[in-house]
Amino acid sequence: MTVTGPEYLGSAAADALRTKPRTAGEPREAEAVAGRAVGDRDLWQNRVYVDVDAFARNVRAIRAYVGRHRELLAVVKDDAYGHGAAELSRVAVAEGVDILGVVNVDEARALRVAGITSPILVLGATAPAGAAEIPRWGLATIACHLEFAEALEAGAREARQRVPVFVKVDTGMGRLGIAPRDVARFCDRLRDLPHLSLQGLLTHLPDADDKGFSREQVAVFEKLINEVRRRGYAIPRNHVANSAAILDLPEAYFNLVRAGIILYGIYPSDAVKRSIALEAVMCCRTPVIFSKEVRPGDTISYQRTYEVKEKSTVVTTPMGYRHGYPRLLSNRAEGLWRGRRVPVAGLVCMDMTMFDLGPGARARLGEEVTVLGRDGDEEITADELASHAETVSYEMITSLGMRSRRYYLKGGLLYLEPRERRALSGQYY
Ligand SMILES: Cc1ncc(COP(=O)(O)O)c(C=O)c1O
């Protein structure tokens, strides 16, 4: 499949989409212009706007904070948390990221096909039957199962390559990894597999808010590194730190750190220090596809949970739970319309949601309601949505980002993610 370059849409559209402050009630001519520039065919689609420049600034800030003497891995799994891995990986590498982290070989292959040649580490488990894909695409991988390691050895031998391998240790996450007591023995087994190049150990922190527990994990990990080194393995590259640890647990840095959610401008929790200034990268907007005047006593959506109290204007948008806008947001969340907050009216449907714009509001068809991100002085954060939806910001951005058309804003230009690339990543909208 050929992957075409980005579809550039001109700087007028990009200017129009910049969220410049405007006075309340001022018509959103800018967005209307953008709608035309982006193409009428898309006017009724939900859109995710990815601010590539903000992403680049986040990478730079993280790079500067952790220092240039250690490696920085950018976690771009799950299509870069819904932002588009092919588009953002290129930027990450240009801004000084050393390695990209994906969850499986499919994601890594999509990056290679998109022309990304930098080191990629597969952070998830690969089926032994698929192990040969790792040398085929020039990847590094974690290992925590002997059957997989042996299959990988066979694939690497056939490809005449040495595959960089990190041994995954479970120090408390309870997900993937070898128990600490078995690590040394596992490394000994790897020594018998000459096409695997043991790089180091890694582990994951399940609860960065619990500093005491995280520190205990780090202590266990440090002991393991020493033990494995005493047995004669160099293991130069060991890693623990995720976003929370990067922000607030420097003793977890070792020689490599894995930055995830902070790349996308979101703090992993309220409990960690905000030691790096971050900018939100994703904005999600939905067009008005219908507008009507409602009167007291009218009800909105399934099960009639929203009853109109005073004469008002209710608009319908094509954003539903199938687009990653959870049903739990019904009658709880707000959107932004012309820079002011407007409540979700009634139950979120499978592919539509209504917003109450208030008395006398006159919305134009195609005008956008912001469900995530900034409009003027107001902002709906991923954390705000997550708290209404009883989930975490991670889930909000991946769900919204995966299920809408994505537009990238970069250096004053707005461009649409090529459809072929979206298909390659296996994600549709
Ligand atoms: C192994 C591993 N390391 C690092 C990360 C990044 O986590 P965060 O987004 O909290 O930085 C993840 C994400 O789930 C992960 O699975």
The ligand as an SDF file (V2000), in Angstrom:
LIG
                    3D

 16 16  0  0  0  0  0  0  0  0999 V2000
    5.5160   -0.4110   30.1060 C   0  0  0  0  0  0  0  0  0  0  0  0
    5.0400    0.9860   30.0560 C   0  0  0  0  0  0  0  0  0  0  0  0
    5.9020    1.9840   30.2960 N   0  0  0  0  0  0  0  0  0  0  0  0
    5.5260    3.2740   30.2700 C   0  0  0  0  0  0  0  0  0  0  0  0
    4.2220    3.6290   29.9930 C   0  0  0  0  0  0  0  0  0  0  0  0
    3.8450    5.0770   29.9930 C   0  0  0  0  0  0  0  0  0  0  0  0
    2.9670    5.3720   31.0520 O   0  0  0  0  0  0  0  0  0  0  0  0
    2.5330    6.8790   31.2920 P   0  0  0  0  0  0  0  0  0  0  0  0
    1.6240    7.2210   30.1770 O   0  0  0  0  0  0  0  0  0  0  0  0
    1.8310    6.8420   32.6060 O   0  0  0  0  0  0  0  0  0  0  0  0
    3.7870    7.6560   31.2720 O   0  0  0  0  0  0  0  0  0  0  0  0
    3.2890    2.6340   29.7360 C   0  0  0  0  0  0  0  0  0  0  0  0
    1.9200    3.0020   29.4630 C   0  0  0  0  0  0  0  0  0  0  0  0
    0.9750    2.3350   29.7630 O   0  0  0  0  0  0  0  0  0  0  0  0
    3.7040    1.2710   29.7600 C   0  0  0  0  0  0  0  0  0  0  0  0
    2.8490    0.2890   29.5340 O   0  0  0  0  0  0  0  0  0  0  0  0
  1  2  1  0
  2  3  1  0
  2 15  2  0
  3  4  2  0
  4  5  1  0
  5  6  1  0
  5 12  2  0
  6  7  1  0
  7  8  1  0
  8  9  2  0
  8 10  1  0
  8 11  1  0
 12 13  1  0
 12 15  1  0
 13 14  2  0
 15 16  1  0
M  END
$$$$
